[in-house]
Each structure stands twice: as C-alpha cells, then as structure tokens.
C-alpha cells in the first residue's frame, strides 16, 4: 500500500507538468483506460473510489474545505475547458481550484449544496417532499436521496445511472407534481430551452421552488445562440463547448420569467463572506437562480410570490407591516409576509 501511495504521488506530480485542458483532470483521464483494460467493469467504480481516497492524502492541507466529505486540502483540482470563448463566462471555462480530490465534488455542486443546507429547510423538515434532480451530481444525489421524507427522483436523457430517462422538453409527469427541482448546468445543452423551462414550470407545484443554473457571460447583455451552428466542432468554436448550443447572458432571468417563473437572483457570498467562498472553492461572481411558481393565498392580503433566501416576499400592497406566518418549507426557518 505504501509503494502504491508513493507511485500515486509521483503520478500526481507528473500531471502538473502536463498541459491540463479537460474537465476531469489529466491524471484521472490517463488512469481510466488503464483501469478499464485490466480490471473487470463491475469493479471500476470501486477502484476509482479507492484511487480518489488515496490521492486525497497528497493534497492534505488547510486552505480548502469540502462540505461533502469534510476533507481539508492545500488545493483543489482544476476543472473546465480552457477555451478563450469562455473567458467571461461565470460557471464555465477553466477553474483552477474546482474539484475535491477526495470525493470529486465540483464547485457547481458545492454551491447548490451550501445554499440548500444554509438557506432552506429541505434537509431539516419532516414534511414529505417530491424532488426532481436533473442530471444529478453524485454527492448531492447521495445527500438528498438518503433523506427518508424526500421522494427523490433522478433523471437524465442519456445516463444509465439515473432512476428515470427524461427529456425535459417533454416531462412525463402531471402538472404541479414536484415541490423542488434542481437542474444544474443543463439548459445550455437544450436546443429548445424555452420549452424545457416551460415544462419545468408546469411540473413545479405552486409555492415550490427550483434551482436552474447555467453558465452566464458577464460581458453579453443578450443570450447568443445560432441554430445554424450544429456540429460539435462548430459549437466548441462558437459556444466554448462541443455540446453547448448557446451562451447565456444577463437576460437569463428574463428568459425564465417569460415562462411564468418568479426569479430571485441570489449570491451566497453575501452571507458566507469572501473567506468562505475561497475556502469552499466557489466562484465569487456566480449567482444562484431560484425560481418559484406564483400563486395566490389569502393571509389578510394577497401573497403573489416569495424570495426564498430571506424573510421578505412580494406583495400587492407595497406599504404594510410585518405579520408572522406558520413555518414554511423555504427560507430561514420561518418566513413572514406583509399585509
């Protein structure tokens, strides 16, 4: 075991002298074909888990922390494509400290987990929750699926590891079915994203919420897409990645609102602080798009929608005084409205 660990450390050192430009890290990428040749398929995942665990000791330190595996490291692994097109795209492109060397959680996954853990009651409530997780991330999936009160459904169009094969432009569930939807960096792959957004809106319950993340350009005012760009080579050149069909811009919120969502744009750094953003390997400028489905409920006034990360909501009567309501699923353990 000691000799294997020493070999692992040498391999990691060599990897940093190579040109890294892929999303998984070059060491893992070069190791996978070797594993597939000599180890039976049913043991691949088990072996890669052992590899990641042993690899993590090489990175042990105090600068970075993973909220999933509670590991502390001197650095995280890089991730993302080193494509100039993605230079100004938050949540896309090359990120230097993005992937946990032990559990392989990515920065996008950790961002959603920290929001769910710190700013919602999802992991603490005893209420029965129907949750749809599209293109699920492994660590977040594990946390959510183990909650006994969450009716957890993972879905993807191609992955064999999910519970349901799903085209999100044609979701085979009835209206108002899910309490929570998590769809993290998926819509940039969907040609008809308006239809996909509409379907996600349709199956979300009133008073439910959805996190719908995409990479967003900070330099573009309007989303750029071109239906004439169809080949992987053209898409990589134009959109920065071979399976992307657009580059979202500052109008992303408008696109979500156009299908009916109320959208709250929230930056977790405002609560956690810059030190925590660095420690968890997150992007300071990445906002979370929290979408809710409007409904009318009468509490001595008309509730038309709510922000999900604090204690304020949108009301038709602009001048009012605060009134306590019963505990709700979303928010800082108790929400309030104006009446």
C-alpha positions in Angstrom: 0.0 0.0 0.0 2.9 2.4 0.8 4.6 1.8 -2.5 1.2 2.3 -4.3 0.8 5.7 -2.5 4.3 6.8 -3.4 3.6 5.9 -7.0 0.4 7.8 -6.8 2.2 10.9 -5.5 4.7 10.7 -8.3 1.9 10.4 -10.8 0.2 13.5 -9.4 3.5 15.5 -9.6 4.0 14.5 -13.2 0.4 15.6 -14.0 1.2 19.2 -13.1 3.9 19.3 -15.7 1.4 18.4 -18.5 -1.0 20.7 -20.2 -4.3 20.5 -18.4 -7.3 21.4 -20.6 -10.0 18.9 -19.8 -12.8 18.8 -17.3 -11.7 15.7 -15.3 -8.1 16.4 -14.6 -5.4 14.7 -16.6 -4.3 12.1 -14.0 -7.7 10.6 -13.8 -8.2 10.7 -17.5 -5.0 8.9 -18.2 -5.7 6.3 -15.5 -9.2 5.4 -16.6 -8.2 3.5 -19.8 -5.6 1.5 -17.9 -8.2 0.5 -15.3 -10.7 -0.5 -17.9 -8.1 -2.8 -19.6 -7.0 -4.7 -16.5 -9.9 -4.5 -14.1 -13.4 -6.1 -14.6 -16.1 -3.5 -15.3 -18.1 -4.2 -12.2 -15.1 -3.1 -10.0 -14.3 0.2 -11.9 -16.3 2.5 -9.6 -15.0 0.8 -6.5 -11.4 1.1 -7.7 -11.8 4.7 -8.7 -13.2 5.4 -5.2 -10.1 3.9 -3.6 -7.9 5.9 -6.0 -9.6 9.2 -5.2 -9.4 8.5 -1.4 -5.6 7.7 -1.6 -5.0 10.6 -3.9 -6.5 13.0 -1.4 -3.7 12.4 1.0 -1.3 14.0 -1.4 -3.4 17.2 -1.2 -4.0 17.4 2.5 -3.8 20.9 3.9 -5.8 23.7 5.5 -6.6 26.2 2.7 -9.6 24.4 1.2 -12.5 22.5 2.6 -15.1 20.2 1.0 -18.6 20.4 2.7 -19.5 17.0 1.4 -16.6 14.8 2.6 -15.3 17.3 5.2 -11.8 17.0 3.8 -9.3 19.8 4.2 -6.7 20.3 1.4 -3.9 22.6 0.4 -5.6 22.9 -3.1 -8.5 21.5 -5.1 -8.1 20.0 -8.6 -8.7 22.1 -11.7 -11.8 21.7 -13.9 -13.4 23.2 -17.0 -12.3 23.8 -20.6 -9.5 26.2 -21.3 -11.3 27.9 -24.2 -11.0 31.6 -24.8 -14.7 31.8 -25.7 -15.5 31.0 -22.1 -13.2 33.6 -20.6 -16.0 35.9 -19.4 -18.5 33.1 -18.7 -19.1 32.6 -15.0 -19.6 28.9 -14.2 -17.9 27.8 -17.5 -14.3 27.7 -18.6 -11.2 26.7 -16.7 -11.3 26.9 -12.9 -8.1 26.4 -11.0 -9.5 25.1 -7.7 -12.8 23.4 -8.5 -12.8 19.7 -7.8 -12.4 18.0 -4.5 -9.5 15.5 -4.7 -11.3 13.0 -2.4 -15.0 12.9 -3.3 -14.7 14.6 -6.7 -17.4 17.2 -5.8 -17.3 20.1 -8.2 -17.7 23.8 -7.4 -21.2 23.9 -9.0 -22.3 21.0 -6.8 -20.9 22.5 -3.6 -22.6 25.8 -4.4 -26.0 24.2 -4.6 -25.4 22.1 -1.5 -24.3 25.1 0.6 -27.4 27.0 -0.5 -29.8 24.1 0.3 -28.1 23.5 3.6 -27.8 27.1 4.8 -30.8 28.9 3.3 -33.6 26.3 3.0 -35.3 23.8 5.3 -35.0 21.0 2.8 -32.6 18.9 4.8 -34.3 19.7 8.1 -38.0 19.5 7.5 -40.1 16.4 8.2 -42.6 17.2 5.5 -42.9 14.9 2.6 -41.2 16.4 -0.4 -41.2 15.4 -4.1 -37.9 16.3 -5.6 -36.7 16.1 -9.2 -32.9 16.2 -9.7 -32.0 16.6 -13.4 -28.5 15.3 -14.5 -27.7 14.6 -10.8 -24.3 15.3 -9.3 -23.1 12.2 -7.3 -22.5 13.8 -3.9 -25.6 16.0 -3.9 -27.6 13.0 -5.1 -26.4 10.9 -2.1 -27.3 13.6 0.4 -30.8 14.1 -1.0 -31.7 10.5 -1.7 -30.9 9.4 1.8 -33.5 11.7 3.4 -36.5 9.4 4.2 -39.1 12.2 3.8 -37.8 13.1 0.3 -39.4 11.3 -2.6 -36.2 11.6 -4.7 -36.3 11.2 -8.5 -33.1 11.5 -10.5 -33.5 12.0 -14.3 -31.4 12.3 -17.4 -31.8 11.8 -21.1 -28.7 9.5 -21.6 -27.2 8.5 -18.3 -27.8 4.8 -17.3 -27.3 5.6 -13.6 -30.5 7.7 -13.1 -33.9 6.5 -12.0 -35.9 7.9 -14.9 -34.9 8.6 -18.5 -36.3 12.1 -19.2 -36.4 14.6 -22.0 -37.0 17.9 -20.1 -38.8 19.3 -23.1 -41.4 16.6 -22.6 -41.6 15.6 -19.0 -43.9 12.7 -18.3 -45.3 13.9 -15.0 -48.6 15.7 -14.3 -48.9 19.4 -13.6 -47.9 20.7 -10.2 -46.1 17.5 -9.2 -42.8 18.4 -7.7 -42.1 20.5 -4.6 -38.4 21.1 -5.5 -36.5 20.9 -8.8 -32.7 21.0 -9.2 -31.4 21.4 -12.7 -27.8 22.4 -12.6 -26.0 23.4 -15.9 -28.3 21.6 -18.2 -30.3 24.2 -20.2 -27.2 25.3 -22.1 -27.3 21.8 -23.8 -31.0 22.0 -24.8 -31.8 23.4 -28.3 -35.4 24.4 -27.3 -34.7 25.8 -23.8 -38.0 27.8 -23.8 -39.9 24.6 -24.0 -37.7 23.0 -21.3 -38.2 25.9 -19.0 -42.0 25.8 -19.6 -42.1 22.1 -18.8 -40.1 22.6 -15.5 -42.5 25.4 -14.6 -45.5 23.2 -15.4 -44.5 20.3 -13.2 -43.4 22.5 -10.3 -46.0 23.0 -7.6 -47.3 26.4 -6.6 -45.1 27.5 -3.6 -42.5 25.1 -4.8 -39.0 26.2 -5.9 -36.4 25.3 -8.4 -32.7 26.0 -8.8 -32.0 26.4 -12.5 -28.3 27.1 -13.1 -26.4 27.8 -16.3 -23.1 29.3 -17.2 -23.6 33.1 -17.8 -21.5 35.6 -19.7 -20.8 38.8 -17.8 -19.9 40.6 -21.0 -23.0 39.9 -23.0 -26.3 41.7 -22.5 -28.3 39.2 -24.6 -28.0 35.4 -24.9 -26.1 34.4 -28.0 -27.4 31.4 -30.0 -27.3 30.3 -33.6 -29.3 27.3 -34.8 -27.1 27.1 -37.9 -24.2 26.0 -35.6 -24.8 22.3 -35.3 -21.6 20.2 -35.4 -19.5 19.6 -32.2 -16.5 21.4 -33.8 -18.5 24.5 -34.6 -20.2 24.5 -31.2 -16.9 24.3 -29.4 -15.6 27.2 -31.5 -18.7 29.4 -31.1 -20.1 28.4 -27.7 -17.0 27.2 -26.0 -18.0 23.5 -25.6 -18.9 20.9 -28.2 -22.3 20.1 -26.6 -23.4 23.6 -25.8 -25.9 25.3 -28.0 -25.8 28.9 -26.7 -24.0 31.3 -24.4 -26.4 32.7 -21.8 -26.1 36.4 -20.8 -27.6 38.9 -18.4 -31.1 38.3 -19.9 -31.2 34.8 -18.5 -33.5 35.9 -15.7 -35.9 37.4 -18.3 -36.0 34.1 -20.2 -37.1 32.3 -17.0 -39.7 35.0 -16.2 -41.1 34.7 -19.7 -42.4 31.2 -19.0 -44.0 32.3 -15.7 -41.4 31.9 -13.0 -40.7 34.5 -10.3 -36.9 34.6 -10.2 -34.7 35.6 -7.2 -31.1 36.1 -8.1 -29.0 35.4 -5.0 -25.3 35.5 -4.4 -24.3 33.2 -1.5 -21.1 35.3 -0.9 -23.2 38.0 0.6 -24.0 35.6 3.5 -21.0 33.4 3.7 -18.3 36.0 3.0 -15.4 36.0 0.7 -13.2 33.9 3.0 -15.7 31.0 2.9 -16.1 31.4 -0.9 -12.4 30.8 -1.2 -12.3 28.0 1.3 -15.1 26.0 -0.4 -13.6 26.7 -3.9 -16.6 28.6 -5.2 -16.8 31.4 -7.7 -17.4 34.8 -6.1 -19.5 36.1 -9.1 -21.7 33.0 -9.6 -25.3 33.8 -8.7 -28.0 31.2 -7.9 -31.2 31.5 -9.9 -34.0 30.5 -7.6 -37.3 30.1 -9.4 -40.7 29.9 -7.8 -44.2 29.4 -9.1 -46.6 32.2 -8.3 -49.9 31.5 -6.6 -52.4 33.5 -4.6 -53.0 32.7 -1.0 -55.0 34.9 1.3 -53.5 35.9 4.6 -55.3 39.2 5.2 -53.7 40.2 1.9 -52.7 38.6 -1.4 -49.4 36.7 -1.5 -48.1 36.7 -5.1 -44.6 35.3 -4.7 -41.7 35.0 -2.3 -38.0 35.3 -2.2 -36.6 32.1 -0.9 -33.3 33.1 0.8 -34.5 35.6 3.4 -37.7 36.8 5.1 -39.1 39.1 2.5 -41.8 38.4 -0.1 -43.5 40.3 -2.9 -47.0 41.6 -2.1 -49.5 43.7 -4.0 -49.8 46.1 -1.1 -46.5 47.9 -1.0 -46.9 49.7 2.3 -47.6 47.4 5.2 -46.4 45.9 8.5 -45.0 42.5 9.2 -47.2 39.6 10.3 -45.9 36.2 11.4 -47.0 33.1 9.5 -46.6 29.4 10.3 -43.3 27.8 9.4 -42.8 27.2 5.7 -40.5 24.9 3.9 -38.4 27.6 2.3 -36.4 30.3 3.9 -34.7 30.9 7.2 -36.8 28.5 9.2 -39.7 31.0 9.3 -41.0 33.3 6.6 -43.0 36.5 7.0 -45.3 38.4 4.8 -46.6 42.0 4.6 -50.3 42.6 5.0 
